[in-house]
């Protein structure tokens, strides 16, 4: 029987982004890509020790690229028009590209817009079908104050979390019931991976 193992989990917020030192390129990314990239960076995974074309990426963006889209649209009255640099990030999947570029990952990828429930199941299926040996699962939720003002009942929020899933290895076993959102999984595994005695998952 296959055993799906989470070997690392992380959670980051806009405060972590402000304190991050990941080079000049990092400052040019949109906020969603910064959060997603930092969440992956915070996992502490050594990608060089793995076959990079066998590492998949599954990303869930709860609000898609709306925060960036609004920022881009609001720049239409600027001298020279909206930022061509920002235009590259008006796709929800832009963060996948940034993660892949930084870590030279060329495996399969999947981007879902909306809740991340079921994302872990998709990652497991990616591995089960032989498309990848392991998978980064990332959940990104960005609602800027500007975007919140346009969506009734919403509040600004900026956070992301990530976990690394692989077949076998050492870590916390994923229970058969895996239809939770990634944020819930990260909360569970962040605690249990730092202190295995706290949880048997």
Residue pairs with C-beta under 8 A, 6 or more apart in sequence:
2 128
2 167
3 167
3 168
3 173
4 124
4 127
4 165
4 166
4 167
4 173
4 174
4 178
5 165
5 166
5 167
5 168
5 169
5 170
5 171
5 172
5 173
5 174
6 163
6 164
6 165
6 171
6 172
6 174
6 185
6 189
6 193
6 201
7 45
7 164
7 165
7 166
7 169
7 170
7 171
7 193
8 43
8 44
8 45
8 163
8 164
8 171
8 193
9 43
9 161
9 162
9 163
9 164
9 185
9 186
9 188
9 189
9 190
9 193
10 39
10 40
10 42
10 43
10 161
10 162
10 163
10 186
10 190
11 39
11 42
11 159
11 160
11 161
11 183
11 186
11 187
11 190
12 35
12 38
12 39
12 42
12 159
12 160
12 161
13 158
13 159
14 31
14 35
14 158
14 159
16 38
16 42
17 31
17 34
17 35
17 38
17 158
20 26
20 34
20 38
20 41
22 37
22 38
22 41
22 102
26 34
26 37
28 85
29 37
29 89
29 98
30 65
30 67
30 68
30 71
30 86
30 89
30 94
31 67
31 68
31 142
31 144
31 158
32 61
32 65
32 67
32 68
32 89
32 92
32 94
32 95
32 140
32 142
32 160
33 89
33 94
33 95
33 98
35 95
35 140
35 142
35 158
35 159
35 160
36 59
36 95
36 96
36 98
36 99
36 138
36 140
36 160
36 162
37 95
37 98
37 99
37 102
38 160
39 138
39 140
39 160
39 161
39 162
40 99
40 103
40 136
40 138
40 162
41 102
42 162
43 136
43 162
43 163
43 164
45 164
47 55
47 103
47 104
47 105
50 133
50 134
51 133
52 103
52 104
52 105
52 106
52 107
53 105
53 106
53 107
54 107
54 132
54 133
54 134
55 105
55 107
55 132
55 133
55 134
55 135
55 136
56 107
56 108
56 109
56 110
56 123
56 126
56 127
56 131
56 132
56 134
56 135
56 136
57 96
57 99
57 100
57 105
57 107
57 108
57 109
57 110
57 135
57 136
57 138
58 109
58 110
58 112
58 119
58 122
58 123
58 126
58 135
58 136
58 137
58 138
59 92
59 93
59 95
59 96
59 109
59 110
59 111
59 112
59 138
59 139
59 140
60 111
60 112
60 113
60 114
60 115
60 116
60 119
60 138
60 139
60 140
60 181
60 182
61 92
61 95
61 111
61 112
61 113
61 114
61 140
61 141
61 142
62 113
62 114
62 115
62 116
62 139
62 140
62 141
62 142
63 141
63 142
63 143
63 147
64 92
64 113
65 89
65 90
65 91
65 92
65 94
66 147
67 142
67 143
67 144
67 146
67 147
68 86
68 89
68 90
68 94
69 90
70 144
70 146
70 147
70 150
71 86
71 144
71 146
72 82
72 83
72 86
72 87
72 89
72 90
73 82
74 146
75 81
75 82
75 83
75 86
76 82
88 94
92 111
92 113
93 109
93 111
95 138
95 140
96 109
96 111
99 105
99 136
99 138
100 106
100 109
105 136
107 131
107 132
107 135
108 126
108 131
108 132
110 122
110 126
112 118
112 119
112 122
115 181
116 137
116 139
116 181
116 182
116 183
117 179
117 180
117 181
118 179
119 137
119 139
119 181
119 182
120 137
120 163
120 165
120 174
120 178
120 180
120 182
120 185
121 178
121 179
123 135
123 137
123 165
124 165
124 174
124 178
126 132
126 135
127 133
127 134
127 135
127 165
127 166
127 167
133 166
133 167
134 164
134 165
134 166
134 167
135 164
135 165
135 166
136 162
136 163
136 164
136 165
137 162
137 163
137 164
137 165
137 182
137 185
138 160
138 161
138 162
138 182
139 160
139 161
139 162
139 181
139 182
139 183
139 186
140 159
140 160
141 157
141 158
141 159
141 160
141 183
142 157
142 158
143 151
143 154
143 155
143 156
143 157
143 158
144 156
144 158
145 156
147 154
147 156
148 154
148 155
148 156
159 183
161 182
161 183
161 186
161 187
162 182
162 186
163 182
163 185
163 186
163 189
165 174
171 193
172 189
172 192
172 193
172 196
172 199
172 201
173 201
174 201
175 201
188 199
188 201
189 201
191 198
191 199
192 198
192 199
192 200
192 201
